[in-house]
Amino acid sequence: MSNNEVSLIEYNYKNANDEENNTNNILSGEENDVTNTSGFVSSDSTIVFTTDLVFDDREMLLNWCRDVGKRIGMVLVIAKSDVEKSGRKPRVLIACDRSSCFQARANTKVLNGGDKVTGKKIVRKNGSKKCACPFKLKGFTSDEGGWKLKVVCGRHNHSFGKNLIGHPYVGRLKPDEQLLVKDLSESGVKPRHMLSILKKRNPLNLSTRHTIYNYRAKNRLASLQGRSQMQQLLKGLDENGYVEYHKENQVSGEYCWFTSTMKTFAIAFAFLQSEKEDSFVWALENLKNVFESKASSVSVIVTDRDLALMNAIPKVFPGVTHLLCRFHIMKNVQAKSKKFFETNDEYEDFINDFGNLMRSSTELDYKYNLLRFKDAYPKHSSVIQYIEDQWLSNYKEKFVSAWTDSVMHFNTLTTNRVESMHASLKRHLDSSRGNLTRNWCVINNLLLNQLTEISYTFNKSRNSWGHLYRTSAYAEVRGLISSATLDLLDQELKRSIWVGINKEQCRCVVQRTCGLPCTHALTRIVYLDGGSIPLGSLDILPELEMLKNKFYSLPGNQKVLMIKKCKELADPKTTFMQEPRPKLNPKRKPKGSKKHASSKKLEVKRQKRKRISYKIKDLPDIECRWDPDLCELDPRIRDFIKEYENVPGDGHCGYRSLAKLLGYDDNKGWKIVRSRLLQELMNHRLIHNYLNPGRFEEIKSNLQCRLEFTMNLNHWLTILDMGYLIACAFNCAFICISPRQPFTFFPLLTGPEPENIRILTVGLINGNAHFVKLVLADNAPLPPLAPDCERNKYPEDDEWKTLLQPRIDIWLKTLMPGFISKLEK
């Protein structure tokens, strides 16, 4: 805008007329002259808003006025507007945002009825930007069409600001900025960092940090949707698959584990009523319930010396080894002993000797190191006495290596992982203020980040390893175990230089604490035998522990059976299996014996009864390629099986068989088949709901399953529910051959392709519990049509029937009697 276009004239005046009283007159066309005679500084912006432009609509007029106002440091609002009714032209009155006067309310003069202590009235320290500014613009429709603008009063009784930063109207967040602030808030970004991001993306942004705080509070309130904080919390926990147990008045605590790649992850967060024994028992019992059957695999728990927690652990996890944190013990000893030493060197020697005492590898070494420790510091007997009374006498089995190295603790002798987890949680929370809903959102983001990091380390261990491990010694294990495990094996191999195969010098600490082959075993495998580290030598103790726990949980007679099975595995020559006995024919007579008259009559009757041949004379004999798995099927149909392929029995065998027939990928094919069937189900909802009344949602839930392994019967392929669905989805004749349910399904809405008649065949075996892929010969008989075929008949069915009915008739004439007799038996 040029200097000639903007002309601001400042002048003094004594009194300002209230423009709000003249609003109706201005809209009706009766414009009063507004004069200012008070003693305030005034500005005139008449020239700025004087224009001959004709605007297409009302919004273009308002946007133009607001843009011009922003350039000179003012904000315009709509004072009043008229729509077109009873012959009146639509018009709008635009005013300065400081136009009206502030009207104080009675309840705003005194704050909360006064001070509670002194009883004096406290006047609220507030203010207002309203100053009865007389500035007015009028927008109206012209006779020629469009909207025009007229300056009613271009004077202001106040000066303009240099900028509009922080203004409640122009500083509002735009829709895209609101979405950005919402996403950043859910990710835990602080408001001051959000403001920096907004300013960087849009240098003209006029928002402040208070704008972001206000929007976040508004967004949190909107997300509740009328629910309380606890209702919102429980809703979020349920939607994200969390397991929760609740009591009242709680404080926080964490439980964590770590992976084979040395990445820590949280398994539970507890909000306890108090740090007392009953609260810890409640938390540990709920944690045990989450583990379910795997609770028996918990063998080691590491804590600090919280007496209430130490008493609660054996009540909930009896038989579990409890270790104390060495880091907390060392910190305690340092705090109690430092004041008794005059020099730093003597103090550091004392701490180093105490560390050597904790790392004593045998009980004999411990006694020797303890005597040396006492003799080395005769002047500090009080400190040594404190260590003995507080730690060594009662708890040496919980932190001294001579005892701790006898359990599998995976080198976890401190609670530093939990402390690190707690520090990370506090960094994410950022403040001690908040509620359970906000804390859960932060915890959920923390767990998602942990899961991402763990997945990354697993993939890295599978696909990448150091050049040090490309030797033949690690050929069988690299890519199958973590890089941290490879580092431990490398450390043990380096010890072989001075340990060799001497088991006493080796001490087998790594084998007992980590389940890995120790130095003397690795020396024999790698250097003496010249082989590679076998995968089976790693960590078999948990499996043995599982077998032991299972053995003790069985009744007496089943224990004997389990012992026999384990003995057979260890020594096959002790097996109780016997070779099958030959079938005896009780009606066969020895050679040379005379036949009785009655036996001759029976033989004549047998000759009269002709045995039905298993081969169908109308069709040529085809070479049988069936597998012993198909022994349940009738031999007469087995001769027509051209190709057979078994699939994994993971709950998706039916869908995997279809994927094989359609030529899909082995790993993802069953998911594609489920998706195609789900798409068909949703596209023709009314038809399939009619075919399976009342089961539409169950079938939909079945097809939506994406678990890699499922033993839930509701996720398996069911022939009667999905036969027509498969035929319609892939435009094929779907055949299921089984001892009890041999059926044929035709598509309902589409006819066959003349050049490519697709037939998909699966076999249902193992007591109708497993599907396999089958390919029948081109002239093989087909089983009868599915039940209610005539009721569900469509015109396209006749085309399929015309092509395939002859093969169905052969089945009905030759194979159906055999199936009926089996069902009757």
PyMOL commands that set and color helices and strands:
alter all, ss='L'
color gray80, all
select helices_A, chain A and resi 19-28+46-49+58-71+106-108+175-186+191-201+209-224+229-239+277-297+307-316+326-340+344-358+363-376+378-398+401-404+416-429+436-463+467-469+472-474+483-499+503-506+509-514+519-528+535-537+541-553+556-570+572-574+597-608+628-630+635-638+653-662+669-683+685-691+696-703+713-715+719-730+795-824
alter helices_A, ss='H'
color red, helices_A
select strands_A, chain A and resi 11-16+36-38+40-44+76-82+91-96+136-141+147-153+155-156+251-258+264-272+300-303+321-324+641-645+733-737+743-745+759-765+770-776
alter strands_A, ss='S'
color yellow, strands_A
deselect
rebuild
show_as cartoon
